[in-house]
Structure formats: C-alpha cells, structure tokens
C-alpha cells in the first residue's frame, strides 16, 4: 500500500493532495528531474507532482515528443508497413484496440492530437470523415500533405464550422492540465448524442504495482493525471457524458515498454532500447502468446493497463 505524505493542491479541484510514490523520473527521453505521484483527498484523482507549467509543456513537446519530420528510418518504415497491413488488423483483435482503429462507421470525426495523420488514414478507410486537431505545425503540415483537414488551434479556442459525431481522445486526456475543461470543450463541439472515444492508462493496473516507479505509463512529466475507472467515470459524468461502453485492455507493447524501462532505463539518459524494433516486437509476441493468461485475468479484474471508454453526450 502506498504511504502518502507531502501535501499539495489538486489541479482538478484545488483540494489537498497527498503525495505517495516518490523519485519517479522520465524513463523514455532522459529528461532531468524527479517527480512524485499524489492522490486528491476529495476527487481521488492521482496526479504528477509538481505538474509542468503550460510554457514548460510547450517546450517539452517541441523538444522531445511531437513529430519533427522523421521519415524513412527503419522504425518509421516498419511502422508504416505494419499499420497498413492485414497483420495489424488481426493483431488489434488479438491484443486490444486502444486507438479505435478497428471501429467502422460513418460521420464527422475529430482526432485530437492526430500527429502526422497515421490514425486519420485508418479512420477514413473505416468509413469515417476524419479531421484532426494538432498543435505541432510540422506534424499538422505532414497530415495536410496526406490530404486531411487539420486544425492547429487549442481545443478551448477551436470553433468548428459544424459539430462532430465523434471526438477521439486516444491517449490524450492524461496529458491535460485540466481534464474536466477538456471534456467540457469536447462536449461543446459534439452533436447531441455524439460520442467521445477515450483511451488512457489505468492507474489501478496490476503492472503499476509490479513495476513501481518504472511503470511506463507514469510517463512524467508528460502524463499529468492518472485515472482509474471510477475517477474517469466521475469526470465524464460531470462534463455531460454517459458511459455506454467500457473495456479494460492490456497492450503487449505497454508491458514490453515497462520491461525495457525496468531493465535499461537510467536517470537523465534516453532509453534507446525502446526504439529497437526487433527487441520490442519480440517482447510483444512473447507477452501476447506466453503471458496471455496474466493479461486476460488483469482485464477481467479491471486491472488492465488501459481504460477504453465510449461515452455519449447527453
């Protein structure tokens, strides 16, 4: 059981937060600094302490996170081939679809944080009329070159010409400094009865306990909020949504990344093994086929690594 100690203020409701897990650092890019994970005593949401400021977030994303024009590397070539292959569709059915890439349908769809448009291409093939929202102008330009409409406004300033049928927040909401405000604006740009598709890490995951501060989904300082099934449901209800479907998933990629982070990450150094395609792919196959029972039991007990939720505007 986590022993919570240092007190601060909740970003979501300004109530007291007690920190617990300490000495959490970036295990991906080697960003300097240590963080703690705290839980709000009122709304119960866990969060990264201290949270970066908006200016710090902008600088971090520009330097480390967003698409910067990487093309024609071994990693990007493999990724493009894999995402367009029938193997990918089969793999999603087996491993869990946390990006909603298997969902077919119709209607105007907005992918928030669409990056260079990999997902937009898949949504179009699946029958939707997709558009993107992406703050990184380099990535947005790449997506536009692929033939997509992509906006670069902040969500809170975005005024679409027509309301959307679907808004996708795939691994996005945990990055927000105020997820309730984000969901309020998602509600604003949706038609009545429109849906929001959300996936985000599950802070109640069994993998959190196994890997401790090396759990890949702490992803400090980029992941600011850490949701459980209950806290995500509460914030959705408070923003005018009704959950119509929820299903925990445990992507083998995420477990592979946690294993690599535990074995190879060092303070203030980039974990280059996370980009070793052969290593990651081998671990994913091993995990999916030999550790299947652990993943299934975790999902069955609502302890899967990812929360996958579809909610309707009411």
N, C-alpha and C positions, 0 to 999 in steps of 0.2 A: 504493500500500500504506500502511495506517495505521501510524504510528510510535507505539508505546505507551510511556508514560513514568511518570507519577505512580503510586505503588503504594498500594493499599488492600486491604481484605478482602472476599472474596466473600460475599454474603448467603446463597448456597445451600450452600456447603461450607466457608466460613471460610478458604479458601486465598488466596494472593496474587492480586490483580487489578492489572493494569497498564492505566492509562487511555490513551486514544488521541485520539479526536475531542474537541475542546475548544470552549468558547464556544457550547454548544448551549442555546438558550433556547426558551421556550414561544412557538409561532407561532400559537396559536389564541386564547387568552384574554388574553394580555399579562401573564401572571404574572411578577413580577420574579424575577431570579436567573438564573445561568448554571450549566450542568452539563457533565459530561464523560461519555463512554461508555468503559467499560472491559471487558476480557476476562479471565476467570479463567484462570490458568495451569494449573489442574488439570481442572475440569469444562468449561471452554471457553465457558461461557455469558457473553454480554455483558450489561452492566447499567448503569443510570444511577447516576452518582456525583456528589454524595452522594445516597443514597436518602432520601426523606422519612420522618419518624418516623410511627408509627401516628396520633398526635394531629394532626400536620400533614396527613396524608392525609384524616382525617375533616374537618378544616376546609376543605381544598381542594375536596373533593367537595361539601360542603354549600354552598359559595360559588359554585363555577363549573360543576360537572359534572353533578350529578344533576338530575332533573326537579323543577322548582319550581312547577308548576302552569300553565305556559304553554299557553294554549288560544286557539283562534280567531284566530291570526295568519296572515299569508299563508304563512309557512313551514309551520306545523303543518297548515293546511288542505290545502296541496299534498301534504304527506307522507301524511296520512290517505287522501286520494283515491288517490294513487299506490300505496300498499301494498295497497289493497283492489281494485285494478284488474287486468284481464287483461294489461294492458301490463306490469305489474310481473312477473308470472309469465313472460311472454315475455322480458323484459329479463334476468331471472335466468339463464335458459337460455343467453342470448347472452353476458352479461357475467361470469357466475360467481356461484354461490350460496354466499356466505361466512357466511350466517346460518342455513343449513339450512332455508330457507323453502319449498323445492320438495320436500323429502323427505316422503313419505307413509308411513303405517304405523299402528301401534296400540301401546298400552301407556302406562304411567305415566311422564310426562316431567317433569323439573325443569329450568327455565331459570334458571341462576344469573346474577343481575344483570338481572332481567327488566324493570327500569324500570317504566313505567306500563302494561305489558302488550301492547304492539304485537305482539311476537312470539308471545305466548301465544295471541292470537286466531288467528294464522295456523296455529300448530301444531294447534289444536283443529279448524280447518277441514280440516286434512290427516289427521285421524283419530286423533290422539293425545289422551290425557287429561292436559293440561298443568297444572302448578303452577309457582309462581315463588318465588325467594329474592331479596329486595331490601332492602337496609339503609335506603334512603331511605323514611321512613314516608309522606311526601307522595305519592311515586310508587306505593308499595305500596297506599295507600288508593285511588288512582285505578284501579289494576288490580283491586282488590276490587270497586269500583263497576261494573266491566265484567263481574263475575260469576266471577272467578278466585280460587282459593285461593293466597294469597301469604304467605310467612313472612318475618319480619324479623330472625331470629337470624343470628349469624355462622355460616359454614359449619362451623367446627370445633366449635360448640356445638349444631348442628342435629341433632335426634333425631326422624326421621320415623316415623310410625306404621307405614308399610310401605316396603319397599325399592323403588327405582326401576328401570325398564327402561332409561331413557336419562337422562343428565345432559348439558345443553348448556352449554358454556363458549365462547360466541361473543364473541371479543374481550374476554376476561376474564382469562385466565391471566397475561398480561403485566403486569397491574395488581397482582399478588400480591407481598407481601414474602417469601413462601416458597412457590414453586410446587409443590415436592415435597410439602409438608404439605397443600396444597390438593388435590393429586391423591390423596393417601392418604385424605383425608376423602371425596372423590368415590367412591373405591373402597369405602369403608365403607358408603355409602348406596345402592350399586348391588347388584342381584341378581347372583348368579353368572352369567356370560355377558352381563351388562348392558353397555351401551356408553356411552362418553363421546364427544361430538362437540366438537371443538376447532377454532377458527379463531383465528389471531393473525398479526401482521405477521412477515414473513420477513426477518431481518437480512441474509441473503445476496441480497436483491433487487437487481437492476440499478439500480433507482430510488434506492436508498441512495447508490450511487456518483455518480449523475447530480446529485442534489440536495444531497448533503453534509449539512451541519447543518440545512438547510431541509426535509429529508425529513419528510413529515407524520407518519410513524409513529414518530419518536423520541418525540413527544408527551410531553416532560418537563413536569412531574415525575410525571405520571400513569402512564406506562409505565416500569416499574422493571426488568423483564427483557426482553431482546431475543433471541428464539430463532431458531436455524437449524433446518433439517430434522434434522440429527444431534443437536443438543442437546435438542430436543423429544422425539425418539425415545428418547434415553437416560433422560430423566427419567420418561417414561411407563413404560418397562420397569422402572425401579427402584421404581415405585409399583404394580406388579402388573398392568400392561396389556400387551396385544399389539396392535400396529397392524394393522388389517385393510384399511384403505383410506387413501390419501393422494393429494392432488392440489393442486398449486400453482395459485393464481388471481391475477389482476391486475385488481381492480375499477377501472373507469374513474373512479369517484368519488375513490378514493385518489390516483390520478395527477392528477386535476383539482385536488384539495386541495393537493398538493405544488407544482403550478404556481402556484396562487394564493398560497401561502405564500412561494414564492421571489420573486414579483413584488411583493407588497403587505405582507408582514409587517414590522413594525418593533418594536424592543425595547420591552417594557413597555406595548405597546398591543394591544388586541384587533383581530384581523384580521376586520373586519366583512364583507369580500367573501366569506368562507367561508359566509355565510348568505344571500348573494344568489342566490335560487333560479334566476333566469333565466341568470345567468352560469355557475353550477355545472352546470345542465342542458345548456347549450350546449357547454361544455367536454367534458362526459361523452359527448355524441353525437359530437362531433368526434373524440375519442380512440378511441371504440369502433369507428367506421367508417373513419377515415382512418389511425389508428395501429395497426390490428388486428394487422398482421404483427409489430410490435415486442412487443406483449403476448403473442402466441402463441409467439414464439421464446423470450421470457423464461420463460414457463411450461414450455416443452419442455426448457429447460436447467436447470430447478429454480431459476430466478432470479426467479420471480413474486413479487409484493408480499405475498401472503398464503399462509400454510400452512393447508390444510384437511385435517384428520385425523379419522378414526374409529378408535377403539381399543376393544377388548373386555376386560372383566375376566376374568382367568384364575385 
